Amino acid sequence: MSIFLSYGSGIVTLILSWFLLKDLIYASICVLIFSSLFLYLYGPNSIAFSLCLCNGWILLNKLVERLFPLND
């Protein structure tokens, strides 16, 4: 796989994961665990890294929103 195809697939996966999983907390946790496990076992992979990054970011956002709620 060329480097541009690898980066491109990682970016597409990152964007799709963000829009599809940002409201599904349990699905984000499962995807984060499995993508982290895949990275640990098989080494660097752009799609697994982008899934891990995106779902970690989703969980971080949800945690901060629950700890510091904004009152409208």
Residue pairs with C-beta under 8 A, 6 or more apart in sequence:
6 46
7 46
9 46
9 47
10 46
10 47
10 49
10 50
11 50
13 46
13 47
13 50
13 51
13 54
14 50
14 51
14 53
14 54
17 31
17 50
17 51
17 54
17 55
18 54
18 57
18 58
21 27
21 28
21 31
21 54
21 55
21 58
22 28
22 58
22 61
25 58
25 59
25 62
28 55
28 58
28 59
29 55
29 59
31 51
31 55
32 51
32 52
32 55
32 56
32 59
35 48
35 49
35 51
35 52
35 55
36 52
38 45
38 48
39 45
39 48
39 49
39 52
42 48
